[in-house]
Amino acid sequence: MKLILSILITSLTLWQSVGQETSLDQTVNTLKTKISISQKGEKLLLLDSLTRLVEFNEDYNYTVLAQETINLGIAIDSIHLATAMAADQLFYQINVLNKPQKGLALYEEYLKKIPNLNTTPVSANLHLYAGDAYNSFGKLQEAIDLFQKSLETSKKAGRQDRIAVALRRSGFTKGNMGEFADASKEISESYAIYTQLQDTLNMINCKNELSILYSQNQFWEEAAKERQEAIALSSKDDGALYSVHYNAAADAREQNDLLGWITNMEKSLEESEKTLFKEFIQPNILNNLIIAHASNNNIDRAEEYLKKVESDPEKYTKGPSEDYYIEAKKNLAFAKANYIQALKLGTDHLQRKKEQQSFVEIYNAENFLAATYEKLGNTTQATIHKNEYYRIKDSVSTSQKVKALSYYQTLYETEKKDSKIKEQESSLELLETKSRLRNQWFLIAAILGILGFIIFYLNTQYKQKVEKQEAVEKLRVKISADLHDDVGSLLTGLAMQSEILGKNAPDNLANKLDRISELSRSAMLKMRDAVWVMDARKDNWQSLIDRINEFASELLGAKDLRYQLKHANRSNEEEMEGATRQHLYLVVKEAVANIIKHSNADSVEIDLSKNKSEILLSIKDNGKVEKQESAGLGISNMKHRIEELSGKLEVNTTNGYEIAIKIPA
């Protein structure tokens, strides 16, 4: 027995691994077949199901299917579904494929194609993702305008979670624009909402973003306090602290704390190993560790990290990580006294930062070139870059002091806020414009990446659940087919052999062989019922109707009893749970058998219907009540089955004999 069980488990494991590979294809093909013969609303729902099943998978033409779903939704005025799918498309283009330009083009297209788009609650996500695209191009005001539109739409819909997301995005962007007070206010409001929702992960994100905001404005103590609160909220094993330590390292670097820089960056690398998206964040951490160790003259350690980075150029040195890689190379070259290479790399790095208008990184790059020219003995160029370093740093420092004043006015002089901020903005408008900080793009991309990977992870879990359910259903189909083919053929053969042997056997054996034949055919009938119940393909309304009709036709027809089967006009594909299907069929079977045995009726009526909340079944004949048996094992069995379905069974003898059943739909 143990050997057989072991073989069975091994076979099921192998079958499941193969089934998982093919079940998605089978489901996709099934849905495509249904879509090809469906129209309007039904077709839209099937298209939506198929698109979400193959989400982000271009092997199944995800983008084409999504666009077809959107177009059909617009055509039949299903604006809510069309808008939701349009928002998914924007997220896919902007945050998954990293094609913000394509995402914005789609956004403009949807604004024209989808009627009354701005009045649809789900349009909040559409505006939010378009704002992300503008953010990636450095068009911060356009991004804020869309975040505010997303906020307004979310408020109308009463969606607290979406309100919190829009406030976070808007606040973080305003921080990069230098609007310190408003940024702090909006991120704090977002944190308050996430606290009410008990969303710990996003509470940590808010604390982390507040620490970044305070660091930008040289509130080092406040930034450290926010990070400590984020650490207190975090689980030790969820990896959420990688960004907290990353920002602490950035602060230590600004304060020329080399040990703090290295220690926190090492902790960030350690925490990143616990996340689902370490492939996305580790390139920047590793390049930053090269810079930190090179700046601290730990050349051997820096070269160890450089070797790891250069072992996989596609992952660690290209795309968003390229700027960090160039900075890492220039600092290592400087530490190794290779000043010609350091000058070349430093000049390239400065030009990149100027194109990005990242002021803090620009003045650090200027300072690096000043030090490099000084090592090369070119005091003229060294002085030029040193002066530029001080000019930009002083400008940023002055701006930060102004923003600090604005912040404390917001906290402690709320009633004077409007007049004083306007006065300061009018006198410092030019300074504010030039000093907006743009050095946080990586963090924004990381946060958006976190959201994308969380959604992707949850979607993967859902798909696995669906695949497991499909595997169980496939196993039911296989077992029912095996029973029908193998056991059925054995029983049929046994019945036939018994009949053949009985014809030529002595009387004492003939009776026994006839009994064997009779039992074999009875077993065949019961096995047919068992196979029908087990077959997952029969879990629908129409299958029950067909089965009742087949049974009643055979049994009542053989007794010359007229019968009528009434049923609601349900869709052939409408699902019905296997347990419900089984109990209803066996109740009908029991009731019909009782009518044949105990009734003098000449007609039977079976009525099966369904409304929004209940399935209704009645079986009645036109016989004489006094000749009916209303109690006994048959009625008891039927009541027991209906009670298992949380339903009710009633007996009515007003006109003939009637069994009425109600069960929850």
C-alpha positions in Angstrom: 0.0 0.0 0.0 2.8 2.4 0.9 4.5 1.7 -2.5 1.3 2.3 -4.4 0.7 5.6 -2.4 4.3 6.7 -3.2 3.9 6.0 -6.9 0.5 7.9 -6.9 2.0 10.9 -5.2 5.0 11.0 -7.6 2.7 10.7 -10.6 0.4 13.5 -9.4 3.5 15.7 -8.7 4.8 15.2 -12.3 1.3 15.7 -13.7 0.9 18.9 -11.8 4.3 20.3 -13.0 3.3 19.6 -16.6 -0.2 20.8 -16.0 1.0 24.2 -14.7 2.9 24.7 -17.9 0.0 24.0 -20.2 -3.0 25.1 -18.1 -2.5 28.8 -19.0 -2.4 28.0 -22.7 -5.6 25.9 -22.4 -7.4 28.6 -20.5 -6.4 31.2 -23.0 -7.5 29.1 -25.9 -10.8 28.4 -24.2 -11.5 32.1 -23.5 -10.5 33.0 -27.1 -13.0 30.4 -28.4 -15.8 31.8 -26.2 -14.9 35.4 -27.2 -15.2 34.5 -30.9 -18.8 33.5 -30.5 -19.8 36.2 -28.0 -21.2 39.7 -28.5 -21.3 43.0 -26.6 -21.4 42.8 -22.8 -20.6 39.1 -22.6 -17.7 39.5 -25.0 -16.4 42.5 -23.0 -16.4 40.6 -19.8 -14.6 37.6 -21.4 -12.0 40.0 -23.0 -11.4 41.6 -19.7 -10.9 38.2 -18.0 -8.5 37.1 -20.7 -6.5 40.4 -20.6 -6.1 40.2 -16.9 -5.1 36.6 -17.1 -2.2 37.3 -19.4 -1.4 40.7 -17.8 2.0 42.1 -18.9 2.7 39.0 -20.9 3.4 39.9 -24.5 3.7 36.2 -25.5 -0.1 36.3 -25.4 -0.4 39.7 -27.1 -1.3 41.5 -23.9 -1.2 45.0 -25.3 -3.3 44.1 -28.3 -5.9 42.4 -26.1 -6.0 45.4 -23.7 -6.6 47.8 -26.5 -9.3 45.7 -27.9 -11.0 45.6 -24.5 -10.8 49.4 -24.2 -12.2 49.9 -27.6 -15.1 47.5 -27.0 -15.8 49.1 -23.6 -16.0 52.6 -25.2 -18.2 51.2 -28.0 -20.9 49.7 -25.7 -20.6 52.6 -23.2 -18.9 50.6 -20.4 -16.8 53.6 -19.5 -15.8 52.3 -16.0 -14.2 49.1 -17.3 -12.6 50.9 -20.3 -11.0 53.5 -18.0 -9.7 50.9 -15.6 -8.1 49.0 -18.4 -6.7 52.3 -19.8 -5.1 53.0 -16.4 -3.5 49.5 -16.4 -2.0 50.2 -19.9 -0.5 53.5 -18.6 1.1 51.7 -15.7 2.4 49.0 -18.0 4.0 51.4 -20.4 5.4 53.9 -17.8 6.4 51.7 -14.8 6.9 48.3 -16.3 8.4 48.9 -19.8 9.9 52.3 -18.7 8.4 54.1 -21.7 6.9 57.3 -20.3 6.7 59.0 -23.7 4.5 56.1 -24.9 2.4 56.3 -21.7 1.8 60.1 -22.2 0.8 59.5 -25.8 -1.8 56.9 -24.7 -3.0 59.3 -21.9 -3.7 62.0 -24.5 -5.4 59.5 -26.8 -7.7 58.2 -24.0 -8.6 61.8 -22.9 -10.1 62.2 -26.4 -11.6 58.7 -26.9 -13.2 58.0 -23.5 -16.4 60.1 -22.9 -16.7 61.8 -19.5 -13.4 60.3 -18.4 -12.8 62.8 -15.6 -16.1 61.9 -13.9 -15.2 58.2 -13.6 -13.8 57.3 -10.2 -11.2 54.9 -11.7 -9.7 57.8 -13.7 -7.8 58.7 -10.5 -5.2 56.0 -11.4 -5.0 57.2 -15.0 -4.1 60.8 -13.9 -1.7 59.4 -11.3 0.3 57.3 -13.8 0.4 60.2 -16.3 1.8 62.3 -13.5 4.5 59.7 -13.0 5.5 60.0 -16.7 5.8 63.8 -16.5 7.9 63.3 -13.4 10.3 61.1 -15.2 10.9 63.9 -17.8 11.5 66.5 -15.1 8.2 68.3 -15.9 7.4 68.7 -12.2 4.6 71.2 -12.5 2.7 69.2 -15.1 3.2 66.1 -12.8 1.8 68.0 -9.8 -1.3 69.2 -11.8 -2.1 65.6 -12.6 -1.5 64.4 -9.1 -4.0 67.1 -7.9 -6.5 65.9 -10.5 -6.1 62.3 -9.2 -6.6 63.6 -5.7 -9.8 65.4 -6.6 -11.2 62.3 -8.3 -10.2 60.1 -5.4 -12.0 62.4 -3.0 -15.2 62.3 -5.0 -15.0 58.5 -5.0 -14.3 58.4 -1.3 -11.2 56.3 -1.8 -8.9 57.0 1.1 -6.1 54.7 -0.2 -6.0 56.5 -3.5 -6.2 59.9 -1.8 -3.1 58.9 0.3 -1.2 57.8 -2.9 -2.0 61.1 -4.7 -0.9 63.2 -1.6 2.4 61.3 -1.4 3.2 61.7 -5.1 2.3 65.4 -5.0 4.2 66.0 -1.8 7.4 64.3 -2.9 7.4 66.2 -6.2 6.8 69.5 -4.5 9.8 68.7 -2.3 11.9 68.5 -5.5 10.5 71.8 -6.6 11.6 73.4 -3.4 8.1 73.9 -2.0 9.2 72.5 1.4 6.2 73.5 3.6 3.5 72.2 1.2 5.6 69.0 0.6 5.9 68.3 4.3 2.1 69.0 4.8 1.0 66.6 2.1 3.3 63.8 3.0 2.2 64.1 6.6 -1.5 64.0 5.6 -0.8 60.9 3.6 0.9 59.3 6.6 -2.2 60.1 8.7 -4.4 58.3 6.2 -2.2 55.2 6.0 -2.2 55.1 9.9 -6.0 54.9 9.8 -5.8 52.2 7.2 -3.1 50.4 9.2 -1.0 50.2 6.0 2.4 49.7 7.6 4.4 49.5 4.4 3.2 52.9 3.2 3.6 54.4 6.7 7.3 53.5 6.4 7.4 55.0 2.9 6.0 58.2 4.2 8.5 58.4 7.0 11.3 57.7 4.6 10.1 60.5 2.2 9.9 62.9 5.1 13.4 62.1 6.1 14.5 62.8 2.5 12.7 66.1 2.6 14.3 67.2 5.8 17.7 66.1 4.5 17.3 68.2 1.4 16.9 71.2 3.7 19.7 70.2 6.1 17.4 69.3 9.0 19.7 66.4 9.9 18.2 65.7 13.3 14.6 65.7 12.0 15.6 63.4 9.2 17.3 61.0 11.6 14.2 61.0 13.8 11.9 60.1 10.9 14.2 57.3 9.9 14.2 55.9 13.4 10.4 55.9 13.5 10.4 54.1 10.1 12.8 51.5 11.5 10.5 51.0 14.6 7.6 50.3 12.2 9.4 47.8 10.1 9.5 44.1 10.3 13.0 42.6 10.6 12.4 40.3 7.6 10.5 42.3 5.0 13.4 44.2 3.6 11.6 47.5 3.8 14.5 49.2 5.5 16.9 49.2 2.6 15.8 52.6 1.4 15.9 54.0 5.0 19.6 53.0 5.3 20.2 54.2 1.8 19.0 57.7 2.6 20.9 57.7 5.9 24.0 56.9 3.9 23.3 59.9 1.6 22.9 62.2 4.6 26.2 60.9 6.0 27.9 61.6 2.7 26.6 65.2 2.7 28.0 65.7 6.2 31.3 64.1 5.2 30.8 61.2 7.6 32.6 58.5 5.7 32.1 55.8 8.3 28.4 56.5 8.5 28.2 56.5 4.8 29.8 53.1 4.4 28.0 51.5 7.4 24.5 52.6 6.3 25.2 51.6 2.7 26.3 48.1 3.8 23.1 47.8 5.8 21.1 48.9 2.8 22.7 46.1 0.7 22.0 43.6 3.4 18.3 44.6 3.7 17.9 44.6 -0.1 18.6 40.8 -0.1 15.2 40.4 1.6 13.2 42.2 -1.0 11.4 40.8 -4.1 13.0 43.4 -6.3 16.6 43.4 -5.3 17.6 43.1 -9.0 16.3 46.6 -9.5 17.8 48.3 -6.5 21.2 46.6 -5.9 23.1 48.1 -8.9 22.9 51.6 -7.4 23.8 50.3 -3.9 26.8 48.5 -5.2 28.1 51.5 -7.2 27.6 53.7 -4.2 29.7 51.3 -2.1 32.5 51.6 -4.6 32.3 55.4 -4.3 32.2 55.3 -0.5 35.2 52.9 -0.1 37.2 54.8 -2.7 36.5 58.1 -0.9 37.8 56.4 2.3 40.9 55.0 0.5 39.7 51.4 0.9 40.8 50.6 -2.6 40.9 46.8 -2.2 37.3 46.8 -0.9 36.2 49.2 -3.6 37.7 47.0 -6.3 35.9 43.9 -4.9 32.6 45.7 -5.5 33.7 47.0 -8.9 34.5 43.4 -9.9 31.0 42.3 -9.0 29.5 45.3 -10.8 31.4 44.6 -14.0 30.6 40.9 -13.9 27.1 41.7 -15.2 27.3 45.0 -17.3 23.6 44.8 -18.4 22.4 44.8 -14.8 24.9 47.0 -13.0 26.4 49.6 -15.5 23.7 50.5 -17.9 20.3 52.3 -17.9 19.4 54.1 -14.6 22.6 52.8 -13.0 25.0 54.2 -15.6 25.5 57.6 -13.8 26.3 55.8 -10.6 28.8 53.5 -12.4 30.6 56.5 -14.0 30.7 58.2 -10.6 32.1 55.0 -9.0 34.8 54.7 -11.7 35.9 58.3 -11.4 36.2 58.1 -7.6 38.2 54.8 -7.8 40.5 56.3 -10.4 41.1 59.3 -8.2 41.8 57.1 -5.2 44.3 55.1 -7.3 46.0 58.4 -8.4 44.9 57.8 -12.0 44.1 61.5 -12.4 43.8 61.5 -16.3 41.1 58.8 -16.2 39.5 60.5 -13.3 39.4 63.8 -15.2 37.8 62.2 -18.2 35.2 60.4 -16.2 34.6 63.4 -14.0 33.9 65.7 -17.0 31.4 63.2 -18.4 29.7 62.9 -15.1 29.4 66.7 -14.6 27.8 67.1 -18.0 25.2 64.4 -17.2 24.3 66.1 -13.9 24.0 69.5 -15.7 21.5 67.9 -18.2 19.5 66.6 -15.2 19.8 69.9 -13.3 20.6 68.0 -10.1 22.1 70.9 -8.2 23.6 69.0 -5.2 25.2 66.5 -7.5 26.4 69.3 -9.8 28.3 71.1 -7.0 29.8 67.7 -5.8 30.9 67.0 -9.4 32.4 70.5 -9.6 34.3 69.9 -6.4 35.6 66.6 -7.7 37.0 68.3 -10.9 38.6 71.0 -8.8 40.4 68.4 -6.7 41.4 66.5 -9.9 42.8 69.5 -11.6 44.7 70.4 -8.5 46.4 67.0 -8.5 47.3 67.5 -12.1 48.8 70.9 -11.3 46.3 72.9 -13.3 45.5 75.6 -10.7 43.6 77.8 -13.2 41.0 75.1 -14.0 41.0 74.0 -10.3 40.1 77.5 -9.2 37.3 77.8 -11.9 35.6 74.6 -10.7 36.2 75.4 -7.0 34.5 78.8 -7.5 31.6 77.2 -9.3 31.3 74.7 -6.5 31.0 77.4 -3.9 28.6 79.5 -6.0 26.2 76.6 -6.4 26.5 75.4 -2.9 26.0 78.8 -1.4 22.9 79.3 -3.6 21.4 76.0 -2.5 22.3 76.7 1.1 20.6 80.1 1.0 17.5 78.5 -0.6 17.4 75.8 2.1 17.5 78.4 4.8 14.6 80.2 3.2 12.6 77.0 2.9 13.4 76.2 6.6 11.9 79.6 7.6 8.8 78.8 5.5 8.5 75.4 7.3 8.6 76.8 10.8 6.2 79.6 9.8 3.8 76.9 8.7 4.2 75.0 12.0 4.1 77.8 14.5 2.5 80.8 12.7 -0.3 79.3 10.7 -2.4 82.4 10.8 0.4 84.4 9.2 1.4 81.8 6.6 -0.3 83.1 3.5 0.9 86.7 3.7 4.5 85.9 4.7 5.1 83.1 2.2 3.8 85.3 -0.6 6.1 88.1 0.5 9.1 85.8 0.5 8.2 84.2 -2.8 7.9 87.6 -4.5 11.4 88.7 -3.4 13.1 85.3 -3.8 11.3 84.0 -6.9 14.4 83.9 -9.1 16.5 82.3 -6.4 13.8 79.6 -5.8 13.6 78.9 -9.6 17.4 78.3 -9.8 17.7 76.3 -6.6 15.1 73.5 -7.1 16.7 70.2 -6.2 16.5 67.5 -8.8 18.8 64.8 -7.3 16.1 62.4 -6.1 15.1 60.6 -9.4 16.5 57.3 -8.4 14.4 57.3 -5.1 11.2 58.2 -7.0 11.9 55.4 -9.5 12.6 53.0 -6.6 9.3 53.8 -4.9 7.4 53.4 -8.1 9.2 50.2 -8.7 8.2 49.0 -5.2 4.5 49.6 -6.0 4.8 47.9 -9.4 6.5 44.8 -7.9 3.9 44.6 -5.1 1.1 44.6 -7.7 3.0 42.1 -9.8 3.6 39.8 -6.7 -0.1 39.9 -5.7 -1.2 39.2 -9.3 1.2 36.3 -9.4 -0.2 34.8 -6.2 -3.8 35.1 -7.7 -2.7 33.4 -10.9 -1.1 30.5 -9.0 -4.4 30.1 -7.0 -6.3 30.0 -10.3 -3.9 27.5 -11.7 -4.2 25.2 -8.6 -8.0 25.3 -8.9 -7.8 24.4 -12.6 -5.4 21.6 -11.7 -7.9 20.1 -9.2 -10.7 20.4 -11.8 -8.5 18.7 -14.4 -7.8 15.9 -11.9 -11.6 15.5 -11.3 -12.1 15.2 -15.1 -9.3 12.6 -15.4 -10.6 10.5 -12.5 -14.1 10.5 -13.9 -12.9 9.6 -17.3 -10.8 6.7 -15.9 -13.8 5.4 -13.9 -16.0 5.6 -16.9 -13.6 3.9 -19.3 -11.9 1.4 -17.0 -14.3 0.4 -14.2 -17.3 0.9 -16.6 -16.0 -1.6 -19.1 -15.2 -4.1 -16.3 -18.8 -3.9 -15.0 -20.2 -4.2 -18.4 -18.1 -7.2 -19.2 -19.0 -8.8 -15.9 -22.8 -8.4 -16.5 -22.5 -9.8 -20.1 -20.4 -12.8 -19.0 -22.9 -13.5 -16.2 -25.8 -13.5 -18.6 -24.0 -15.7 -21.1 -23.0 -18.2 -18.5 -26.5 -18.2 -16.9 -28.1 -19.4 -20.1 -26.3 -22.7 -20.1 -25.8 -23.1 -16.3 -27.8 -25.4 -14.0 -30.8 -23.8 -12.3 -29.0 -23.5 -8.9 -26.1 -21.6 -10.6 -28.3 -19.7 -13.1 -30.1 -17.8 -10.4 -26.8 -16.7 -8.8 -25.4 -15.7 -12.2 -28.5 -13.6 -12.9 -28.1 -12.0 -9.5 -24.5 -11.2 -10.4 -25.6 -9.7 -13.7 -28.3 -7.6 -12.0 -25.9 -6.3 -9.3 -23.3 -5.5 -12.0 -25.8 -3.4 -14.0 -27.0 -1.7 -10.8 -23.3 -0.8 -10.0 -22.9 0.6 -13.5 -25.8 2.9 -13.0 -24.5 4.1 -9.6 -21.0 4.5 -11.1 -22.5 6.7 -13.9 -23.9 8.9 -11.2 -20.6 9.1 -9.5 -18.7 9.9 -12.7 -21.2 12.6 -13.5 -20.8 14.2 -10.1 -17.0 14.1 -10.2 -16.6 15.5 -13.7 -15.7 19.2 -13.3 -16.9 19.9 -16.8 -20.4 19.2 -15.6 -20.3 22.0 -13.0 -23.0 24.0 -14.7 -26.8 24.6 -14.8 -27.4 22.9 -18.2 -25.6 19.7 -17.1 -28.1 19.2 -14.2 -31.1 19.9 -16.5 -29.8 17.3 -19.0 -29.1 14.7 -16.3 -32.6 15.1 -14.7 -34.2 14.9 -18.1 -32.3 11.7 -19.0 -33.1 10.0 -15.7 -36.8 11.0 -15.7 -37.3 10.0 -19.3 -35.9 6.5 -18.7 -37.6 5.8 -15.5 -41.0 7.5 -15.9 -41.3 6.6 -19.6 -40.8 3.0 -18.8 -43.8 3.2 -16.4 -46.0 5.1 -18.9 -46.1 8.1 -16.6 -46.3 11.5 -18.3 -43.9 14.0 -17.0 -43.0 17.6 -17.7 -39.6 19.2 -16.9 -39.8 23.0 -16.5 -36.7 25.1 -16.0 -35.6 28.7 -16.3 -33.8 29.7 -19.5 -30.3 29.8 -18.0 -27.0 30.1 -19.9 -25.4 26.8 -20.7 -22.2 28.0 -19.1 -23.7 29.3 -15.8 -21.7 27.6 -13.1 -23.1 25.4 -10.4 -21.0 24.0 -7.6 -20.5 20.2 -7.7 -22.1 19.6 -4.2 -25.2 21.6 -5.2 -25.5 19.7 -8.5 -25.1 16.3 -6.8 -27.6 16.9 -4.0 -30.3 18.3 -6.3 -30.0 15.5 -8.7 -30.2 12.8 -6.0 -33.2 14.5 -4.4 -35.0 14.4 -7.8 -34.0 10.8 -8.2 -35.3 9.8 -4.7 -38.6 11.7 -5.2 -39.3 10.1 -8.6 -38.5 6.6 -7.3 -41.0 7.2 -4.4 -43.7 8.3 -6.9 -43.2 5.2 -8.9 -43.3 2.9 -5.9 -46.1 4.5 -3.9 -48.3 6.8 -6.1 -51.2 6.1 -8.3 -50.5 9.2 -10.3 -50.3 9.3 -14.1 -48.3 12.5 -14.5 -45.4 14.2 -12.8 -44.2 17.8 -13.0 -40.6 18.8 -12.2 -39.9 22.6 -12.0 -36.3 23.9 -11.5 -35.7 27.7 -11.5 -33.4 30.3 -10.0 -33.6 33.9 -9.0 -31.0 36.3 -7.6 -30.8 34.7 -4.2 -32.3 31.2 -4.4 -32.6 28.0 -6.4 -36.1 26.6 -6.4 -37.1 23.0 -7.0 -40.5 21.4 -6.9 -41.6 17.8 -7.7 -45.3 17.0 -7.7 -47.7 14.4 -9.0 -51.5 14.2 -9.5 -52.1 11.1 -7.3 -54.4 10.6 -4.3 -53.0 11.9 -1.1 -54.2 9.0 1.0 -52.1 6.6 -1.0 -48.9 8.7 -0.6 -46.3 8.0 2.1 -45.2 11.4 3.5 -42.7 10.0 6.0 -40.0 7.4 6.0 -36.4 7.0 4.9 -36.9 8.7 1.5 -38.2 12.0 2.9 -35.5 11.9 5.6 -32.7 11.4 3.1 -34.0 14.3 1.0 -34.3 16.6 4.0 -30.7 15.7 5.1 -29.3 16.6 1.7 -31.1 19.9 1.5 -30.0 20.8 5.0 -26.4 20.2 3.9 -27.0 23.0 1.3 -28.5 25.3 4.0 -31.9 25.0 2.4 -35.4 24.1 3.3 -37.7 21.2 2.2 -41.5 21.4 2.5 -44.2 18.8 1.8 -47.6 20.0 0.4 -50.6 17.7 0.1 -53.2 20.3 -1.0 -53.5 19.2 -4.6 -51.7 15.9 -5.2 -48.4 15.4 -3.5 -45.6 18.1 -3.8 -42.1 18.5 -2.5 -40.9 22.1 -2.5 -37.2 23.0 -2.0 -35.4 26.3 -1.6 -31.6 26.6 -1.3 -29.3 29.7 -1.4 -28.0 30.4 -4.9 
